[in-house]
């Protein structure tokens, strides 16, 4: 959540990230992308963990959502400069 928050929300963050539905989808999508940068994690493991943790997706799983139903998350992340046109993380915080 920290990456996807506005600067004002980051400054006051304690435990509740807050945000709206679009941001939450962006957070989910971005964390899947970022999992590939963590040794021993990767997106497949993270999506399995998300399902095990009880994340709820319209298509039944994180993997199905990521592959077939996350275009709104992609657009949100692109609009905020958090991923590029090739859907790669930009390694920036939301401005």
Biotite code that builds the C-alpha atoms (Angstrom):
import biotite.structure as struc

atoms = struc.array([
    struc.Atom([0.000, 0.000, 0.000], chain_id="A", res_id=1, res_name="UNK", atom_name="CA", element="C"),
    struc.Atom([2.802, 2.418, 0.845], chain_id="A", res_id=2, res_name="UNK", atom_name="CA", element="C"),
    struc.Atom([3.893, 2.713, -2.809], chain_id="A", res_id=3, res_name="UNK", atom_name="CA", element="C"),
    struc.Atom([0.344, 3.364, -4.049], chain_id="A", res_id=4, res_name="UNK", atom_name="CA", element="C"),
    struc.Atom([-0.632, 5.977, -1.430], chain_id="A", res_id=5, res_name="UNK", atom_name="CA", element="C"),
    struc.Atom([-0.632, 9.701, -1.921], chain_id="A", res_id=6, res_name="UNK", atom_name="CA", element="C"),
    struc.Atom([2.234, 11.508, -0.173], chain_id="A", res_id=7, res_name="UNK", atom_name="CA", element="C"),
    struc.Atom([-0.169, 12.923, 2.433], chain_id="A", res_id=8, res_name="UNK", atom_name="CA", element="C"),
    struc.Atom([-1.457, 9.468, 3.361], chain_id="A", res_id=9, res_name="UNK", atom_name="CA", element="C"),
    struc.Atom([2.083, 8.042, 3.486], chain_id="A", res_id=10, res_name="UNK", atom_name="CA", element="C"),
    struc.Atom([3.090, 10.795, 5.929], chain_id="A", res_id=11, res_name="UNK", atom_name="CA", element="C"),
    struc.Atom([0.303, 9.831, 8.329], chain_id="A", res_id=12, res_name="UNK", atom_name="CA", element="C"),
    struc.Atom([0.400, 6.061, 7.899], chain_id="A", res_id=13, res_name="UNK", atom_name="CA", element="C"),
    struc.Atom([0.265, 3.968, 11.043], chain_id="A", res_id=14, res_name="UNK", atom_name="CA", element="C"),
    struc.Atom([-1.737, 0.757, 10.549], chain_id="A", res_id=15, res_name="UNK", atom_name="CA", element="C"),
    struc.Atom([-4.759, 1.394, 8.299], chain_id="A", res_id=16, res_name="UNK", atom_name="CA", element="C"),
    struc.Atom([-3.683, 2.005, 4.713], chain_id="A", res_id=17, res_name="UNK", atom_name="CA", element="C"),
    struc.Atom([-7.148, 3.213, 3.690], chain_id="A", res_id=18, res_name="UNK", atom_name="CA", element="C"),
    struc.Atom([-7.635, 3.908, -0.005], chain_id="A", res_id=19, res_name="UNK", atom_name="CA", element="C"),
    struc.Atom([-10.400, 3.056, -2.407], chain_id="A", res_id=20, res_name="UNK", atom_name="CA", element="C"),
    struc.Atom([-11.360, 0.060, -4.536], chain_id="A", res_id=21, res_name="UNK", atom_name="CA", element="C"),
    struc.Atom([-9.239, 1.149, -7.515], chain_id="A", res_id=22, res_name="UNK", atom_name="CA", element="C"),
    struc.Atom([-6.167, 1.633, -5.334], chain_id="A", res_id=23, res_name="UNK", atom_name="CA", element="C"),
    struc.Atom([-6.675, -1.742, -3.659], chain_id="A", res_id=24, res_name="UNK", atom_name="CA", element="C"),
    struc.Atom([-6.746, -3.429, -7.063], chain_id="A", res_id=25, res_name="UNK", atom_name="CA", element="C"),
    struc.Atom([-3.591, -1.551, -8.009], chain_id="A", res_id=26, res_name="UNK", atom_name="CA", element="C"),
    struc.Atom([-1.907, -2.699, -4.794], chain_id="A", res_id=27, res_name="UNK", atom_name="CA", element="C"),
    struc.Atom([-2.814, -6.327, -5.488], chain_id="A", res_id=28, res_name="UNK", atom_name="CA", element="C"),
    struc.Atom([-1.548, -6.181, -9.063], chain_id="A", res_id=29, res_name="UNK", atom_name="CA", element="C"),
    struc.Atom([1.671, -4.376, -8.144], chain_id="A", res_id=30, res_name="UNK", atom_name="CA", element="C"),
    struc.Atom([2.506, -6.755, -5.314], chain_id="A", res_id=31, res_name="UNK", atom_name="CA", element="C"),
    struc.Atom([2.196, -9.658, -7.763], chain_id="A", res_id=32, res_name="UNK", atom_name="CA", element="C"),
    struc.Atom([4.628, -7.935, -10.137], chain_id="A", res_id=33, res_name="UNK", atom_name="CA", element="C"),
    struc.Atom([7.035, -7.056, -7.326], chain_id="A", res_id=34, res_name="UNK", atom_name="CA", element="C"),
    struc.Atom([7.043, -10.649, -6.041], chain_id="A", res_id=35, res_name="UNK", atom_name="CA", element="C"),
    struc.Atom([9.217, -11.617, -9.017], chain_id="A", res_id=36, res_name="UNK", atom_name="CA", element="C"),
    struc.Atom([11.989, -9.382, -7.613], chain_id="A", res_id=37, res_name="UNK", atom_name="CA", element="C"),
    struc.Atom([12.044, -11.260, -4.298], chain_id="A", res_id=38, res_name="UNK", atom_name="CA", element="C"),
    struc.Atom([14.320, -14.319, -4.283], chain_id="A", res_id=39, res_name="UNK", atom_name="CA", element="C"),
    struc.Atom([12.335, -17.440, -3.512], chain_id="A", res_id=40, res_name="UNK", atom_name="CA", element="C"),
    struc.Atom([8.965, -15.738, -3.859], chain_id="A", res_id=41, res_name="UNK", atom_name="CA", element="C"),
    struc.Atom([7.769, -14.968, -7.409], chain_id="A", res_id=42, res_name="UNK", atom_name="CA", element="C"),
    struc.Atom([4.297, -14.221, -8.644], chain_id="A", res_id=43, res_name="UNK", atom_name="CA", element="C"),
    struc.Atom([3.000, -17.820, -8.638], chain_id="A", res_id=44, res_name="UNK", atom_name="CA", element="C"),
    struc.Atom([3.792, -18.262, -4.945], chain_id="A", res_id=45, res_name="UNK", atom_name="CA", element="C"),
    struc.Atom([2.376, -14.859, -4.043], chain_id="A", res_id=46, res_name="UNK", atom_name="CA", element="C"),
    struc.Atom([-0.878, -15.510, -5.904], chain_id="A", res_id=47, res_name="UNK", atom_name="CA", element="C"),
    struc.Atom([-1.200, -18.835, -4.075], chain_id="A", res_id=48, res_name="UNK", atom_name="CA", element="C"),
    struc.Atom([-0.575, -17.027, -0.790], chain_id="A", res_id=49, res_name="UNK", atom_name="CA", element="C"),
    struc.Atom([-3.207, -14.410, -1.649], chain_id="A", res_id=50, res_name="UNK", atom_name="CA", element="C"),
    struc.Atom([-5.753, -17.173, -2.212], chain_id="A", res_id=51, res_name="UNK", atom_name="CA", element="C"),
    struc.Atom([-4.730, -18.888, 1.048], chain_id="A", res_id=52, res_name="UNK", atom_name="CA", element="C"),
    struc.Atom([-4.991, -15.596, 2.967], chain_id="A", res_id=53, res_name="UNK", atom_name="CA", element="C"),
    struc.Atom([-8.602, -15.264, 1.831], chain_id="A", res_id=54, res_name="UNK", atom_name="CA", element="C"),
    struc.Atom([-8.335, -12.579, -0.834], chain_id="A", res_id=55, res_name="UNK", atom_name="CA", element="C"),
    struc.Atom([-11.567, -12.707, -2.836], chain_id="A", res_id=56, res_name="UNK", atom_name="CA", element="C"),
    struc.Atom([-11.551, -12.359, -6.615], chain_id="A", res_id=57, res_name="UNK", atom_name="CA", element="C"),
    struc.Atom([-14.518, -12.355, -8.957], chain_id="A", res_id=58, res_name="UNK", atom_name="CA", element="C"),
    struc.Atom([-12.934, -15.074, -11.128], chain_id="A", res_id=59, res_name="UNK", atom_name="CA", element="C"),
    struc.Atom([-12.180, -17.279, -8.125], chain_id="A", res_id=60, res_name="UNK", atom_name="CA", element="C"),
    struc.Atom([-8.408, -16.905, -7.750], chain_id="A", res_id=61, res_name="UNK", atom_name="CA", element="C"),
    struc.Atom([-5.649, -14.334, -7.798], chain_id="A", res_id=62, res_name="UNK", atom_name="CA", element="C"),
    struc.Atom([-4.109, -15.973, -10.874], chain_id="A", res_id=63, res_name="UNK", atom_name="CA", element="C"),
    struc.Atom([-7.370, -15.833, -12.847], chain_id="A", res_id=64, res_name="UNK", atom_name="CA", element="C"),
    struc.Atom([-7.916, -12.207, -11.820], chain_id="A", res_id=65, res_name="UNK", atom_name="CA", element="C"),
    struc.Atom([-4.350, -11.236, -12.722], chain_id="A", res_id=66, res_name="UNK", atom_name="CA", element="C"),
    struc.Atom([-4.549, -12.901, -16.147], chain_id="A", res_id=67, res_name="UNK", atom_name="CA", element="C"),
    struc.Atom([-8.096, -12.009, -17.183], chain_id="A", res_id=68, res_name="UNK", atom_name="CA", element="C"),
    struc.Atom([-9.747, -9.312, -15.052], chain_id="A", res_id=69, res_name="UNK", atom_name="CA", element="C"),
    struc.Atom([-7.157, -6.784, -13.888], chain_id="A", res_id=70, res_name="UNK", atom_name="CA", element="C"),
    struc.Atom([-7.152, -4.236, -16.703], chain_id="A", res_id=71, res_name="UNK", atom_name="CA", element="C"),
    struc.Atom([-8.597, -1.599, -14.378], chain_id="A", res_id=72, res_name="UNK", atom_name="CA", element="C"),
    struc.Atom([-5.677, -2.150, -12.002], chain_id="A", res_id=73, res_name="UNK", atom_name="CA", element="C"),
    struc.Atom([-3.207, -1.866, -14.878], chain_id="A", res_id=74, res_name="UNK", atom_name="CA", element="C"),
    struc.Atom([-4.756, 1.415, -16.007], chain_id="A", res_id=75, res_name="UNK", atom_name="CA", element="C"),
    struc.Atom([-4.711, 2.795, -12.462], chain_id="A", res_id=76, res_name="UNK", atom_name="CA", element="C"),
    struc.Atom([-1.048, 1.870, -11.990], chain_id="A", res_id=77, res_name="UNK", atom_name="CA", element="C"),
    struc.Atom([-0.120, 3.381, -15.364], chain_id="A", res_id=78, res_name="UNK", atom_name="CA", element="C"),
    struc.Atom([-2.046, 6.578, -14.614], chain_id="A", res_id=79, res_name="UNK", atom_name="CA", element="C"),
    struc.Atom([-0.028, 6.992, -11.412], chain_id="A", res_id=80, res_name="UNK", atom_name="CA", element="C"),
    struc.Atom([3.315, 6.121, -13.024], chain_id="A", res_id=81, res_name="UNK", atom_name="CA", element="C"),
    struc.Atom([3.816, 2.944, -10.994], chain_id="A", res_id=82, res_name="UNK", atom_name="CA", element="C"),
    struc.Atom([4.166, 0.604, -13.990], chain_id="A", res_id=83, res_name="UNK", atom_name="CA", element="C"),
    struc.Atom([5.243, 1.262, -17.562], chain_id="A", res_id=84, res_name="UNK", atom_name="CA", element="C"),
    struc.Atom([3.544, 0.355, -20.854], chain_id="A", res_id=85, res_name="UNK", atom_name="CA", element="C"),
    struc.Atom([5.099, -3.127, -20.692], chain_id="A", res_id=86, res_name="UNK", atom_name="CA", element="C"),
    struc.Atom([3.570, -3.602, -17.211], chain_id="A", res_id=87, res_name="UNK", atom_name="CA", element="C"),
    struc.Atom([6.932, -3.461, -15.467], chain_id="A", res_id=88, res_name="UNK", atom_name="CA", element="C"),
    struc.Atom([7.282, -1.716, -12.085], chain_id="A", res_id=89, res_name="UNK", atom_name="CA", element="C"),
    struc.Atom([8.828, 1.742, -12.308], chain_id="A", res_id=90, res_name="UNK", atom_name="CA", element="C"),
    struc.Atom([10.132, 1.501, -8.730], chain_id="A", res_id=91, res_name="UNK", atom_name="CA", element="C"),
    struc.Atom([8.630, 4.907, -7.883], chain_id="A", res_id=92, res_name="UNK", atom_name="CA", element="C"),
    struc.Atom([6.218, 6.043, -5.216], chain_id="A", res_id=93, res_name="UNK", atom_name="CA", element="C"),
    struc.Atom([2.896, 7.551, -6.230], chain_id="A", res_id=94, res_name="UNK", atom_name="CA", element="C"),
    struc.Atom([3.254, 11.322, -6.454], chain_id="A", res_id=95, res_name="UNK", atom_name="CA", element="C"),
])
